[in-house]
Amino acid sequence: MIPVPAGVRVWLAVGHTDMRRGMNGLALQVQEALGRDPHAGDLYVFRGKRGDLVKILWHDGLGMSLYAKRLERGRFLWPAPVDGAVAISSSQLAYMLDGIDWRNPQHTYRPQAAG
């Protein structure tokens, strides 16, 4: 889990994102599509069309970081595809990254073995 400092907001970029985009492309999407400053210190979470991969963009004051998480089974739950962003708490982000429904936390799937 990414340690989210106190006071940092977490934004879900609703809709589908081209997951081939890297750090610069996602920062540009934050700036143009969401109308926010990607260097302000907030976390921006993006999900692709398949729903099993999310990317998290974060500027910590020293530099930009890009994190990725792929679920082996299932999909990340996402708000309905409308324009803009939805704010969630850091606890809800932790549930999401664990593959748990962040709206109603319950464990979903835990693999028994690798491969």
NORSULKA-V337056 format. One record per residue. N is the residue number from 1. PHI is phi in degrees with one decimal (none if undefined). Layout:
n | phi
N | PHI
N | PHI
This chain:
n | phi
1 | none
2 | -78.5
3 | -72.7
4 | -89.1
5 | -64.1
6 | -61.5
7 | 88.3
8 | -87.7
9 | -90.9
10 | -114.7
11 | -119.1
12 | -94.5
13 | -81.0
14 | -67.4
15 | 90.3
16 | -106.7
17 | -115.6
18 | -69.5
19 | -77.6
20 | -77.6
21 | -67.0
22 | -102.1
23 | -58.4
24 | -68.6
25 | -65.3
26 | -70.7
27 | -63.3
28 | -65.7
29 | -64.3
30 | -59.3
31 | -70.6
32 | -87.6
33 | -80.2
34 | -95.4
35 | 68.0
36 | -122.2
37 | -91.8
38 | -68.1
39 | -99.9
40 | -80.1
41 | 103.5
42 | -82.8
43 | -94.7
44 | -120.3
45 | -110.9
46 | -122.9
47 | -129.1
48 | -84.2
49 | -67.3
50 | -68.8
51 | 89.5
52 | -96.8
53 | -130.3
54 | -124.4
55 | -124.5
56 | -119.6
57 | -107.0
58 | -149.3
59 | -106.6
60 | -93.9
61 | 100.3
62 | -106.7
63 | -178.3
64 | -88.5
65 | -123.1
66 | -129.7
67 | -111.7
68 | -134.3
69 | -141.2
70 | -119.6
71 | -83.0
72 | -73.5
73 | -146.7
74 | 90.4
75 | -134.8
76 | -74.7
77 | -74.1
78 | -139.3
79 | -63.4
80 | -55.8
81 | -72.6
82 | -126.7
83 | -73.2
84 | 105.7
85 | -137.1
86 | -118.4
87 | -86.3
88 | -130.2
89 | -85.6
90 | -66.6
91 | -66.4
92 | -65.1
93 | -62.6
94 | -61.5
95 | -60.3
96 | -60.2
97 | -68.0
98 | -87.2
99 | 80.0
100 | -104.0
101 | -63.1
102 | -70.9
103 | -84.3
104 | -145.6
105 | -62.1
106 | -151.3
107 | -62.6
108 | -106.2
109 | -150.0
110 | -132.4
111 | -64.0
112 | -84.7
113 | -149.7
114 | -77.8
115 | 85.0
